[in-house]
Every structure is written in C-alpha cells, then in structure tokens.
Amino acid sequence: MMGRLFILGAATLAAGSALAAPRGFTVEDLVRMERVGAPALSPDASRVVYTVRSTNMEKNRGNTQLWMIDLRSAKPTPVRLTSGDANSTDPEWSPKGDAIYFLSARSGSSQVWRQPLAGAGIGGEAVKVTDLPLDVDNFRLSPAGDRLAMSLAVFRDCTDLACTRTRMDDKAKDKASGKVYDRLFVRHWDTWKDGRNSVLYTAPIDASGMVTAAPVSLSGSIDGDVPSKPFGDREEYRFSPDGKSVVFNVRVAGKTESWSTNFDIYQTSASGGGTPRNLTADNPAWDSKPAFSPDGKTLAYLAMNRPGFEADRFRLVLMDVASGKKRMVAESWDRSICDYKWRDDGKSLLATADDLGQHRLFSIDAASGKVVPLSEKGYVSAFDARGKTVVMAQANLQSGAQLFKSTDGGAPVQLTQLNSELLADVRFGEYEQFSFTGAKGETVYGHVMKPWDATPGAKYPVAFLVHGGPQGSFGNAWSYRWNPQTYAGAGYATVFIDFHGSTGYGQAFTDSISGDWGGAPLEDLKKGLDAAVKKFPWLDRERSCALGASYGGYMMNWIAGNWSDGFRCLVNHDGVFDTRGMAYATEELWFTEWENKGTYLDNAALYEKFNPVHFVKNWKTPMLVVQGDLDFRIPTSQALGTFTALQRQGVESKLLVFPDENHWVLKPANSVLWHNTVKQWLDRHLAR
C-alpha cells in the first residue's frame, strides 16, 4: 500500500520569490502564466508527457504544446515535443512507449497525430494518423494500439462523414440564418444547437500507425452526445483491456434532455455493428466515467442516487463483468469523487475529491473500501499512476499547478518550475484557513488572505469573495478567473467562506442550500465575516466590498436587498436577478427545478421566496454589474434587469458587457479589462 504523500504545493517557487519581494501579483501576471495540464505516464513509468498552455497577448489567445520529462534522469529536465501556432493537446502513449498520439489542427482541422520518440526526446517528424472531413474532438487508443476510438460531431441521419461535411458547407452558403427547433435544448452553455450530435466512432490502425479504414459508429443509434456537452471528455469512454469492447456514458436526449440527469453506461463491440447494451438501466440518476480493472473482470464507474440533481454525491460502483452484480465501495466515506483511476494491480483505485477546503488525492481499497489520503493541503487537479509511480498536478492559493512525482509512497519531488522567471520578483499574499459556528449551529470553514505588502499593526480594506455553483468551494486552489492573489497584489485583504451548500464537507452540507438560497448561506456569510474580523485584526470591516459570480452574483443581488448596510460596494458577475425569468430562460432546467423543488408552475412560492427582484426597493449599495453575452446559463436579460433596477432607483452603478464571452471571461485581453474595471470599482469605494 502506498504511504501518504506530503505535497507542499509550489513551496520552492513561493519561497524563492519571497526573497526578492519588490511587488505584488497582478492580472498581467495571471494571464501570462504558463499552465500545466494533466500528466500521462509512459507504460514503464520512465517518462511523463503533459501539456503547457502559454498566452500570446498579441493574438489574444492561448497556445498549448506537449512537453516530456525523463523520470530516469538524475535531474529531470522538461523537453518540448511540439511547437507551432496550432495547439497540440490530449497526449496518449502508444502501448510500446515509442510514440505519443495527440490532437492538433496544424493541418487545418483537428486530427489525430503521432509523434515518434527516441530515448528521452523526439524521434522524427509527427505524422497525421487521421485525415477525416470532420474535426476529431477527442480520442482514445486501444490497449493493443490497433484501434482508435474518437468522437465526431455529425448529423445522425447521415450515412457517412462526407454527408455531414456537405450539409455544413451548404448551410454556410445559405443566405437565410433562421434556425427551427421542436424540442429543448435549443442552446447550451454558449452555443446554439445545429442538429449535430457528438458520436463515438472507432477505426483500425495499420502497422504503420495510420487509420486507413472509414470510422464505424458505436453510439450513433443513441440520441445523445458522447462525450456529454458542454464539458465531457474522453474520460467518459474507454476500451476493455482486451480491446474487444468499448464502454461509454450517454444521456438519451429526446424531449427531456434539458431537465434530465439520467446518464447511463453502455457497452458495445469495439469493431461496431452491434447494438449498445445499457449496463445501468436500473439507476435513473447519473452514471459516469466507466473504467475496466486491469484484468477486465470488474467495471468501475461513478454513480449518483437522485435523478435531476447535478450536485449529488458521486459514489464509486464496482460491477462484476461476468455476473453483472454491482456493489458500492467506500459508501461510508462522505465525499463526492471527481476523478479516479485503477492502480495497475487492480487492488485499489486513486481518486480525487473536495475535502474541507482542499481537493485531495486518495487511495481506495477495492475490496474493503478503506480510504487513505495521499495528499495534504492544496488542489490536485490531475494525476496518473503506473506501477509504484504517481505523478500529479497540484496547486494552492500561492501557486498555479506544478507537477510532482512520488515513487512507492516516498517524498514527492517537484518536476516543473513553471513561471519561476515571470514571478521571480512577486511576493504572494499569505493565507490561512479558519472556522466558525455558522447557520444551524454547524461548523463552517473559510479562508483569509493578507495583502502582499502587509505590515504588523496595519488594517486593510476587504474584498469579500462569494463562490458560485452554488454547490462549489472557494478553498485552497489556484484560479485563472477569480483569484484572491490579484486582490492581495492590489493591496486588499480577502475573505472567502464555504457557506452551507459548499462541497467537501459531507453531502448533507452540500444538500442544505437547495430550497434555501437566501437563508443559511447568507447567515454563514454574515457570521463568517464577523468571525474573520474578530480573529484577524488586520481586516478593516468598515472598508469592505462583496464580489461574486453565478450564484455569487445572485448573492450580490440578495445582499443588496437583505443586507443593504453590509458593504460599501458590490460586484455582480452573471448573477440571477429574477428567479422566475431564470426558470424559463436558462438551458439546463434540471438545475433550477432541483434547487426550487419543481418547475415554476409546480412550486412558484419557493421560486419567489428568495427572488431578489422582490427586494429591489431596499437596494442602495453601489454595484458593478458584469455580463457575458454568450452566457446561456444565466442570460443577459438577468444582468439588464439588475442594471435597470439600479439605474431607475438612482443607485450608483456600472455595467460591463462582454459580447464574446460566456459564463466565464476567458480571453486574455478581456480578463485584463475585467480585473482592472473591478479594481477601479473597489478603489473608488474603499479609499478612505
């Protein structure tokens, strides 16, 4: 059994940069930082390949390339495998470890490529494995390396890929722009539906590593997307160890897609031609991320119990392949699993989960269900394991993710030093976790962070950050959107509370916010801020501003009407203004219907109980309103309603709209504008 890993985050970087300390962290630093992706270990665990995303400020976008580290070296040094203007992503090792397969649009469309390797570096030019008329969105290589599974967006009534290409080209030439729908979804996240589905295909690979035969559909008979939209990836489908079958999860769409969370796991022949068999028809809730044990005798997957609830606990289920018998593993461990992976011996699995303000890596014994933590503080965003070697990407509130390696449970070794030059003269704000008695007399956790240049005896204005979700966590992690260090670098102290509804504190705590959006969470925020001010005298309560996005933006509207003397200013990003309008305009209806215990027609009273629109008459706090016009989760009409209500009552207010952003602000230049606008708003209202 692997022992505990005491991961220190990027302690080396933090300590080194603290020595110079001439300046604080800025948004320009944030958008220019290199970002490490998920690690992929070679079959013999001698090398690890991963992605690094850099930012081209002139082109206003990121660029992702592949890097590799030879773990056998006394001083492992990253080697760049790919380059160019086109991204290279989703690396996967060949079974022999002699090549890397990856996605790239370097040929003009997204296709699978193969990079030969020699020793510790590149063994020749990358060659294109697929040459299809459509983009390959994601892929997997079979265990024997003789077949490729891949997802393509197609019209399901087309008989081949060329049909979809022709139909798309014809539509682009059509002068009429209208779209006709007869069922939901009509749009999802930030995209209007165009009639295509993501369908899973396979194709054989010849001795040279090339796909030569036309892909065969595996999931096209099912009305649904594989992987799921908008954020599904190749973790939602896998080959069996013998390569003869493929398992995948999919939600049958029909007319219920926008209010259903009933994903099921199907198995079908890897060569196509068969009818996919539903393995989880007995569960009307969410089943996801199937993965066979190394010997192929057991299928693991994640399952929720309650239909319609996207934040239910994901439990680990093991199914005996021969008999179909299923059993829950680690049922008494009250945490929701995010990602997991079998160990090579099939006796245990590694898994990540939120845990008391951290996002930790755990080992789960497959037989007994015993859970052992393998990481301590920080956020493990990705990991891979081969034999006794584990490589993980881990971040914390003072560092973006870095790669760490541990062998046989030994002390972790930091493999990457991303951004060491960029941030060499940056001093980060110090942070601390605290707890207090919140709503219902229960323990609630939060964090505080000092400004980068804090001095003993001084008091500092407060940025009070409220997380979204609402079933989420604002813990010991690094964010490229809402990052407390950008406030610390601007001279502000920050406070952020994991109020009732947050994840990582047990499912009952997570459940508690449903039907109570403006109740216990608001009480926690009030008590949490009071507790922080009492415990940390450097917080200047009289100079504080509250900020939040999504549910956090809703809370800004709720605070404006129900805690109107709480803050000097508010910042509301993509927040709900009118819960009735939200019920009829958002795309994922299961969310609003679970949170309010039914449709608006079924339970209008609960929708209206915590509806900010009813308390507009109490609004007096200056508010900055921010909206992405491509946000179909919380549509622009919500922000316009907020801003109109403020303006008509003469409350100081400002509206910032991004026509080209969705629920998140992602483009580098827009991120800089967002942060600078927010900082100016805080500076205006929190100056003495």
C-alpha positions in Angstrom: 0.0 0.0 0.0 1.3 3.4 -0.9 2.0 5.7 2.0 0.9 9.2 2.5 2.3 11.9 0.2 3.1 15.2 1.9 2.6 17.5 -1.0 3.8 21.1 -0.3 2.3 22.8 -3.4 4.9 25.0 -5.1 6.8 25.8 -1.9 10.1 26.1 -3.8 8.7 28.8 -6.1 6.8 30.6 -3.3 9.9 30.7 -1.0 12.2 31.8 -3.8 10.0 34.6 -5.0 9.5 35.8 -1.4 13.2 36.7 -1.2 13.1 39.5 -3.8 9.6 40.7 -2.9 9.5 44.1 -4.7 5.9 43.9 -6.0 2.5 42.2 -5.7 0.8 39.8 -8.1 -1.1 41.5 -11.0 -3.7 40.5 -13.6 -1.0 40.8 -16.2 1.0 38.1 -14.4 -2.2 36.0 -14.2 -3.0 36.0 -17.9 0.7 35.4 -18.9 1.3 32.4 -16.6 2.0 29.1 -18.2 -0.5 26.4 -17.2 0.4 22.8 -16.8 -2.1 20.1 -18.0 -2.8 16.5 -17.0 0.2 14.2 -16.8 0.4 11.0 -18.8 2.9 8.4 -17.7 4.6 6.1 -20.2 3.8 2.3 -19.9 7.0 1.7 -18.0 6.7 4.9 -15.9 10.1 6.1 -17.1 8.7 9.3 -18.7 5.8 11.7 -18.4 4.2 13.8 -21.1 2.0 16.7 -20.3 0.7 19.9 -21.9 1.7 23.5 -21.2 -0.5 26.4 -22.1 1.2 29.7 -22.8 -0.5 33.0 -23.7 0.0 35.1 -26.9 -1.1 38.5 -25.8 -0.9 39.9 -29.4 -3.2 37.2 -30.7 -5.3 37.3 -27.6 -5.4 33.6 -27.1 -3.6 30.7 -25.5 -1.3 28.2 -27.2 -0.9 24.6 -25.9 2.0 22.3 -26.6 3.4 18.9 -25.5 6.3 18.6 -23.1 8.0 15.5 -21.7 10.3 14.7 -18.7 12.5 11.7 -18.5 12.0 10.5 -14.9 15.1 8.3 -15.0 17.4 11.3 -15.2 19.2 12.5 -12.0 18.0 16.0 -12.8 14.8 15.6 -14.8 14.5 18.4 -17.4 11.4 19.2 -19.4 11.8 18.7 -23.2 9.4 20.3 -25.6 7.9 17.8 -28.1 5.7 20.1 -30.2 5.6 23.7 -31.4 3.8 26.0 -33.8 0.8 28.2 -33.9 -1.7 25.3 -33.7 -2.4 23.7 -30.4 -1.3 20.1 -29.5 -3.4 18.5 -26.8 -4.7 15.3 -25.3 -1.5 13.2 -25.4 -1.7 9.4 -25.1 1.2 6.9 -25.1 1.5 4.1 -27.6 1.4 0.7 -25.8 5.2 0.2 -26.5 6.0 3.7 -25.3 7.7 4.5 -28.6 5.3 7.3 -29.7 2.8 9.9 -28.4 -0.6 10.3 -30.1 -2.2 13.7 -29.8 -4.8 16.1 -31.2 -3.8 19.1 -33.4 -5.3 21.3 -36.0 -2.0 22.0 -37.6 -3.3 20.7 -41.0 -6.3 23.0 -40.9 -8.7 20.7 -39.0 -8.5 18.9 -35.7 -7.0 15.4 -36.4 -5.0 12.7 -34.5 -1.3 12.9 -34.9 1.6 10.5 -33.9 4.9 11.8 -32.6 7.7 9.1 -32.7 10.0 9.1 -29.8 13.6 8.0 -29.4 15.2 7.8 -26.0 14.3 10.9 -24.0 13.3 13.1 -26.9 11.8 13.4 -30.4 12.5 10.6 -32.8 11.2 12.3 -36.0 8.5 14.4 -37.5 4.9 14.0 -36.3 2.7 12.2 -38.8 -1.1 12.6 -39.2 -3.0 9.5 -38.2 -6.5 10.5 -39.3 -7.5 12.5 -42.3 -11.2 12.9 -41.9 -13.6 15.5 -43.4 -14.7 16.5 -39.8 -12.8 17.6 -36.7 -11.8 14.9 -34.2 -12.9 16.3 -30.9 -11.3 13.7 -28.6 -9.9 10.2 -28.9 -8.5 7.1 -27.2 -6.0 4.5 -28.3 -6.9 0.8 -27.7 -4.7 -1.1 -25.3 -3.0 -3.0 -28.1 -2.6 0.1 -30.2 -4.6 -1.4 -33.1 -7.7 0.7 -33.0 -8.7 4.3 -32.4 -11.9 5.5 -30.7 -12.8 9.1 -31.4 -15.7 11.5 -31.1 -17.0 13.5 -34.1 -19.9 15.9 -34.3 -22.3 14.6 -37.0 -25.8 14.6 -38.2 -27.0 11.2 -37.1 -29.2 10.7 -40.1 -26.2 11.0 -42.4 -24.8 7.7 -43.7 -21.2 8.8 -43.8 -19.0 11.7 -42.6 -18.9 13.3 -46.0 -22.7 13.9 -45.8 -22.2 15.9 -42.6 -19.4 17.9 -44.2 -21.6 18.7 -47.2 -24.6 19.7 -45.2 -22.4 22.0 -43.0 -20.9 23.6 -46.1 -24.3 24.1 -47.7 -25.7 25.7 -44.6 -22.7 28.1 -44.5 -23.6 29.3 -48.0 -27.4 29.7 -47.2 -28.4 33.3 -47.0 -31.2 32.6 -44.6 -30.0 32.5 -41.0 -33.1 31.2 -39.2 -33.0 28.1 -37.0 -36.1 25.9 -36.4 -36.5 23.8 -33.2 -39.2 21.4 -31.9 -37.5 20.5 -28.6 -35.0 21.6 -26.0 -32.1 22.2 -25.9 -32.1 25.0 -28.4 -28.9 26.3 -27.0 -26.4 25.0 -24.4 -23.7 26.9 -22.4 -22.6 29.3 -25.1 -23.7 27.6 -28.4 -26.9 27.3 -30.3 -27.7 23.8 -31.3 -27.2 23.0 -35.0 -28.7 19.5 -35.2 -25.4 17.6 -34.8 -24.5 15.1 -32.0 -21.1 14.0 -30.7 -21.0 10.4 -31.8 -18.4 7.8 -30.8 -16.6 6.0 -33.7 -13.7 3.5 -34.0 -11.3 2.8 -36.8 -8.5 0.2 -37.2 -4.9 1.3 -37.2 -2.4 -0.4 -39.5 1.2 -1.5 -38.8 2.5 2.0 -39.6 0.1 3.6 -37.0 -2.2 5.1 -39.6 -6.0 4.9 -39.8 -6.8 3.5 -43.2 -10.5 2.4 -43.0 -13.6 4.6 -42.6 -14.6 5.0 -39.0 -17.5 2.9 -37.8 -20.2 4.4 -35.5 -20.5 3.0 -32.0 -23.1 5.3 -30.4 -24.9 6.8 -33.4 -28.0 4.7 -32.8 -28.5 6.6 -29.5 -30.0 10.0 -29.4 -27.3 11.7 -27.3 -23.8 13.0 -27.1 -20.6 11.0 -26.4 -18.9 12.6 -24.6 -21.5 14.8 -23.0 -21.8 18.5 -23.6 -20.6 21.1 -22.8 -17.6 19.7 -20.8 -17.5 16.0 -21.3 -14.2 14.4 -22.5 -12.5 11.1 -23.2 -12.9 10.1 -19.5 -16.5 9.2 -20.5 -15.5 6.3 -22.7 -12.8 3.5 -22.6 -11.7 0.3 -24.2 -11.8 -3.0 -22.4 -8.3 -4.3 -21.6 -8.6 -6.9 -24.5 -9.7 -4.1 -26.8 -12.8 -6.0 -28.0 -15.4 -3.7 -26.5 -15.9 -0.1 -25.6 -17.9 1.4 -22.7 -19.3 4.9 -22.7 -21.8 7.0 -20.8 -24.6 9.0 -22.6 -27.8 10.7 -21.7 -30.6 9.8 -24.1 -31.9 13.2 -25.3 -35.4 13.0 -26.6 -37.6 15.8 -25.4 -36.4 15.5 -21.8 -32.7 16.3 -22.2 -32.8 19.8 -20.7 -34.3 18.6 -17.4 -32.8 15.1 -17.2 -29.6 13.9 -15.5 -30.1 10.3 -16.4 -26.8 9.3 -17.9 -26.3 5.6 -18.4 -23.3 3.4 -19.2 -23.4 1.3 -22.4 -21.1 -1.4 -23.7 -20.7 -2.3 -27.4 -18.3 -4.1 -29.7 -15.2 -2.1 -30.5 -15.5 -3.0 -34.1 -19.0 -1.7 -34.4 -22.0 -3.5 -35.9 -23.7 -4.3 -32.6 -26.4 -2.7 -30.5 -25.0 -0.9 -27.4 -26.2 -2.6 -24.2 -27.3 -0.5 -21.3 -25.5 -1.6 -18.1 -27.1 0.8 -15.7 -30.7 0.9 -16.7 -31.6 0.2 -13.0 -30.4 3.7 -12.0 -32.4 6.7 -13.2 -29.7 9.1 -12.0 -26.3 10.0 -13.3 -23.8 7.1 -14.1 -20.4 8.2 -15.5 -16.7 7.6 -16.3 -16.6 3.8 -16.7 -13.2 2.1 -16.5 -12.3 -1.6 -16.5 -9.9 -3.1 -14.0 -6.6 -4.1 -15.5 -7.7 -7.8 -15.7 -11.0 -6.8 -17.3 -13.1 -8.6 -14.7 -14.5 -5.6 -13.0 -16.0 -2.4 -14.4 -15.8 0.7 -12.2 -17.9 3.8 -12.6 -19.3 6.8 -10.7 -23.0 7.0 -9.8 -25.4 9.4 -8.2 -28.6 8.3 -6.5 -31.0 11.2 -7.1 -32.4 11.9 -10.5 -32.3 15.6 -11.5 -29.6 16.6 -9.0 -26.3 17.5 -10.6 -24.5 18.1 -7.3 -25.5 14.7 -5.7 -22.6 12.7 -4.3 -20.7 10.7 -7.0 -20.2 7.2 -5.4 -17.8 4.6 -6.7 -19.5 1.4 -8.0 -17.8 -1.8 -9.0 -19.6 -4.2 -11.3 -18.6 -7.8 -11.8 -18.4 -8.1 -15.6 -19.4 -11.8 -15.7 -22.4 -11.7 -13.4 -23.4 -8.0 -13.7 -23.5 -7.8 -9.8 -22.8 -4.3 -8.5 -21.6 -3.0 -5.2 -20.9 0.4 -3.7 -17.3 0.9 -2.5 -16.4 3.2 0.4 -20.1 4.0 1.0 -19.4 5.5 4.4 -16.8 7.9 3.0 -18.9 11.1 2.7 -17.2 12.7 -0.2 -18.1 13.0 -3.9 -15.5 11.6 -6.2 -14.3 13.9 -9.1 -11.8 11.7 -11.0 -10.4 8.2 -10.4 -8.0 5.6 -11.9 -7.3 1.9 -11.3 -3.9 1.0 -9.9 -2.0 -1.5 -12.1 -2.5 -4.4 -9.6 -6.3 -3.9 -9.6 -6.4 -3.9 -5.8 -7.0 -0.2 -5.3 -8.0 2.9 -7.1 -6.8 6.5 -6.8 -9.4 9.3 -6.6 -9.7 13.0 -6.1 -12.4 14.8 -4.1 -13.1 18.1 -2.3 -12.3 17.7 1.4 -12.5 20.5 4.0 -11.4 23.3 1.7 -8.8 21.2 -0.2 -9.1 18.9 -3.3 -7.1 15.9 -2.3 -5.8 12.6 -3.8 -7.0 9.4 -2.0 -6.4 5.7 -2.3 -9.4 3.5 -2.1 -9.0 -0.3 -1.4 -11.2 -2.1 -3.9 -12.1 -5.0 -1.5 -12.6 -3.3 1.8 -13.4 0.3 0.7 -10.7 1.7 3.1 -9.8 5.3 2.1 -6.4 6.7 2.7 -5.4 10.3 1.9 -2.3 10.6 -0.3 -2.0 14.4 -0.4 -2.4 17.1 2.2 -3.2 20.8 1.6 -3.8 22.1 -1.9 -5.7 21.2 -5.0 -4.8 18.1 -7.0 -6.2 18.9 -10.5 -5.0 15.8 -12.4 -2.9 12.7 -11.8 -1.6 9.5 -13.4 -0.2 6.3 -11.9 1.9 3.4 -13.3 3.3 0.7 -11.0 4.7 2.4 -7.9 4.9 5.9 -9.6 2.3 8.6 -9.2 2.6 12.0 -10.9 0.1 14.7 -10.1 -0.6 18.3 -10.9 -1.1 20.3 -7.7 -1.8 23.9 -6.9 -2.7 26.1 -3.9 -3.6 29.7 -3.1 0.0 30.8 -3.7 0.8 28.8 -6.8 -0.6 27.6 -10.1 -0.3 23.9 -10.7 3.1 22.2 -10.8 3.9 18.5 -11.5 5.1 16.3 -8.6 6.3 12.7 -8.6 6.2 10.2 -5.8 7.6 6.7 -6.0 6.4 3.9 -3.7 4.9 6.4 -1.3 8.1 8.4 -0.9 8.6 12.1 -0.5 7.3 14.0 -3.5 9.7 15.5 -6.0 8.7 18.7 -7.9 9.2 18.1 -11.6 8.2 21.5 -13.1 9.1 25.1 -12.3 6.7 26.9 -14.5 6.6 30.7 -14.2 9.6 30.9 -12.0 11.1 33.7 -14.0 7.8 35.5 -14.6 7.1 35.6 -10.9 10.6 35.8 -9.5 10.0 39.3 -8.0 6.5 38.6 -6.8 5.5 38.3 -3.1 2.2 36.5 -2.7 -0.3 37.3 0.0 -0.2 34.9 3.0 -3.4 32.9 3.6 -4.9 31.0 6.4 -8.0 28.8 6.9 -10.3 29.4 9.8 -13.6 28.0 11.1 -16.6 29.4 13.0 -20.1 28.4 14.1 -22.4 29.2 11.2 -26.0 28.6 10.5 -27.8 25.7 12.3 -25.0 25.8 14.8 -22.7 23.9 12.4 -19.0 24.4 11.8 -18.3 26.4 8.7 -14.9 27.0 7.1 -13.4 29.9 5.3 -10.0 31.5 4.3 -8.4 34.9 4.7 -5.5 36.3 2.7 -3.3 39.3 3.5 -2.2 41.9 1.0 1.2 41.1 -0.4 2.9 44.0 1.5 1.1 43.6 4.8 2.8 45.1 7.8 2.1 44.4 11.5 -0.5 46.7 13.1 -2.0 48.0 9.8 -5.6 47.5 8.7 -6.6 46.7 5.1 -9.8 47.0 3.1 -11.6 43.8 2.4 -12.6 42.0 -0.8 -15.3 39.6 0.4 -15.5 36.9 -2.3 -18.5 34.6 -2.7 -18.2 31.4 -4.7 -20.6 30.2 -7.4 -22.1 26.8 -8.0 -23.8 27.2 -5.6 -22.5 23.7 -4.8 -18.8 24.5 -5.1 -15.9 25.5 -2.9 -13.7 28.5 -2.6 -10.8 26.7 -1.0 -7.0 26.2 -1.2 -6.8 26.3 -5.0 -5.5 28.4 -7.8 -7.9 30.1 -10.3 -7.3 31.9 -13.6 -10.6 33.8 -13.2 -11.4 34.5 -9.5 -8.0 34.6 -7.9 -7.6 36.1 -4.4 -4.0 36.9 -5.1 -5.0 39.5 -7.7 -6.7 41.4 -4.8 -3.8 40.8 -2.5 -1.4 42.2 -5.1 -3.6 45.3 -5.3 -3.4 45.9 -1.6 -6.6 44.3 -0.5 -7.3 41.6 2.1 -9.7 38.9 1.1 -12.2 36.7 2.9 -14.0 33.8 1.3 -16.4 31.4 3.1 -17.5 27.9 2.2 -21.1 28.5 3.2 -23.9 25.9 3.6 -24.2 24.3 0.1 -20.4 24.0 -0.4 -18.7 20.8 -1.4 -16.2 18.8 0.6 -18.0 18.9 3.9 -20.3 15.9 3.5 -23.3 15.5 1.3 -25.8 16.8 3.8 -24.0 20.1 4.0 -24.0 20.3 0.2 -27.7 19.4 0.0 -28.6 22.1 2.5 -28.7 25.0 0.1 -31.3 23.6 -2.2 -34.6 25.4 -1.5 -32.7 27.8 0.8 -30.6 30.1 -1.4 -31.1 33.2 0.6 -31.3 31.6 4.1 -28.4 29.7 5.7 -25.8 30.8 3.1 -26.5 34.5 3.9 -26.3 33.7 7.6 -23.0 32.0 7.1 -21.6 34.9 5.1 -22.6 37.4 7.9 -21.3 35.2 10.7 -18.1 34.3 8.7 -17.2 37.9 8.1 -17.8 38.8 11.7 -15.7 35.8 12.9 -12.9 36.7 10.5 -12.8 40.4 11.7 -12.6 39.2 15.3 -9.9 36.7 14.6 -7.8 38.8 12.2 -7.5 42.4 13.4 -5.8 43.5 10.2 -9.2 43.3 8.4 -10.9 46.7 8.1 -14.6 45.8 8.3 -15.6 49.4 7.6 -14.0 49.3 4.2 -15.3 46.2 2.6 -16.8 45.2 -0.8 -18.5 42.0 -1.7 -18.0 40.3 -5.0 -19.4 37.1 -6.7 -20.3 35.3 -9.9 -23.1 33.0 -10.9 -24.6 32.0 -7.6 -22.2 34.5 -6.1 -23.7 37.1 -8.4 -27.2 36.1 -7.2 -25.9 36.6 -3.7 -24.8 40.2 -4.6 -28.4 40.9 -5.6 -29.7 39.2 -2.5 -27.3 41.1 -0.3 -28.4 44.4 -1.9 -31.9 43.8 -0.7 -31.4 41.9 2.5 -28.0 43.1 3.9 -28.1 46.6 2.4 -25.8 48.1 5.1 -23.2 45.4 4.8 -20.8 46.8 2.3 -19.6 49.9 0.6 -19.9 48.3 -2.8 -20.9 45.2 -4.7 -19.6 43.4 -7.8 -22.1 41.1 -9.5 -20.9 38.9 -12.4 -23.5 36.9 -14.3 -25.9 36.8 -11.3 -29.5 35.8 -11.1 -31.8 38.8 -10.8 -35.3 37.2 -11.2 -35.7 33.6 -10.4 -38.9 33.3 -12.4 -37.2 34.6 -15.5 -34.3 32.3 -14.8 -36.7 29.3 -14.6 -37.9 30.0 -18.1 -34.8 31.1 -19.8 -31.8 29.1 -18.6 -30.9 26.0 -20.6 -30.2 23.3 -18.0 -33.6 23.2 -16.4 -32.7 20.3 -14.1 -30.7 22.8 -12.1 -33.4 25.4 -11.3 -36.0 22.7 -10.9 -34.0 20.8 -8.3 -33.0 23.9 -6.4 -36.6 25.0 -6.2 -38.2 21.6 -5.8 -40.0 21.5 -9.1 -41.0 23.7 -12.0 -42.1 27.2 -11.6 -45.7 26.1 -12.2 -45.3 23.4 -9.5 -43.7 25.5 -6.8 -43.9 29.2 -7.6 -43.9 30.1 -3.9 -40.3 28.8 -3.4 -39.0 30.5 -6.5 -40.4 33.8 -5.2 -39.3 33.3 -1.6 -35.7 34.0 -2.4 -36.3 36.1 -5.6 -34.0 39.2 -5.5 -36.5 41.2 -7.7 -38.9 41.5 -4.7 -36.3 43.4 -2.6 -35.2 45.9 -5.2 -36.8 48.7 -3.1 -34.1 48.1 -0.5 -31.2 48.5 -2.9 -28.8 51.3 -2.1 -25.3 49.9 -2.3 -23.3 50.8 -5.4 -23.0 47.9 -7.7 -20.8 46.9 -10.7 -22.7 44.5 -13.0 -20.7 42.3 -15.4 -22.2 40.0 -18.1 -21.0 37.7 -20.8 -23.5 38.0 -23.7 -22.8 34.3 -24.7 -23.9 33.2 -21.2 -26.9 31.0 -21.8 -26.7 29.6 -18.2 -27.7 33.0 -16.7 -28.8 35.0 -19.8 -28.1 38.6 -20.4 -31.6 39.7 -19.5 -30.8 39.0 -15.9 -27.9 41.5 -15.9 -30.0 44.1 -17.8 -32.7 43.7 -15.2 -30.2 44.2 -12.4 -28.7 47.3 -14.0 -32.1 48.8 -14.9 -33.3 48.4 -11.4 -30.2 50.1 -10.1 -30.4 53.0 -12.6 -34.1 53.6 -12.1 -33.6 54.0 -8.4 -30.6 56.3 -8.7 -28.2 53.8 -7.2 -24.6 54.3 -8.3 -24.0 51.5 -10.8 -21.9 50.5 -13.8 -22.5 47.8 -16.5 -19.6 45.9 -18.2 -20.7 43.6 -21.0 -18.5 41.2 -23.0 -20.2 40.3 -26.3 -17.8 37.4 -26.9 -17.7 35.7 -23.5 -19.8 33.1 -21.9 -20.4 32.4 -18.2 -16.6 32.8 -17.8 -14.3 35.6 -19.0 -11.6 33.6 -20.9 -9.9 35.8 -23.5 -6.6 37.4 -22.1 -7.5 41.0 -23.0 -11.0 40.6 -21.6 -9.6 39.2 -18.4 -7.3 42.2 -18.0 -10.2 44.6 -18.7 -12.4 42.7 -16.2 -9.8 42.8 -13.4 -8.9 46.5 -14.0 -12.6 47.5 -14.0 -13.2 45.6 -10.8 -10.1 47.1 -9.2 -11.1 50.6 -10.1 -14.6 50.0 -8.6 -13.0 48.8 -5.3 -10.5 51.6 -5.3 -13.3 54.2 -5.8 -15.4 52.9 -2.9 -12.8 51.6 -0.4 -10.5 54.6 -0.4 -10.6 56.4 3.0 
